[in-house]
Amino acid sequence: MRIYLVHANTLIIESPFSYFALNRIQMKVSDLTPNQLPHALAKAMKVKSVPVIDWELCGKLIEKEKISISPSFSRWSAFYAEPRADSREAEQVCDTAIEAVVKCYIEKKLGSELHIITH
């Protein structure tokens, strides 16, 4: 197997059976797609398995992290109600309450921008 660094954000991986490129992109948490959310949430939660995003999980996040949710016109806002000295303040506005809670949690734990590996 050979690995080539094409430029700062692209790796080419070549093996006898395959050839593909991995790109590292920087993405705002607010721009994560529904398919990317479970993987980003797993990273934020520091777990290996990809979690199922549902109200059971979001309820636990809301209670444990003291995340507040509020409707704002046709969208939902999620934010930290009681920022602690050791935490980052985070707020996300999304189409659904679940998406807003998950993105708010990810932003608090990992920052407002993530590095995503794509191929």
Summary of the structure (lengths in Angstrom):
residues: 119
radius of gyration: 17.1
end to end distance: 17.0
largest distance: 55.0
contacts: 315
relative contact order: 0.21
helix: 31%
strand: 36%
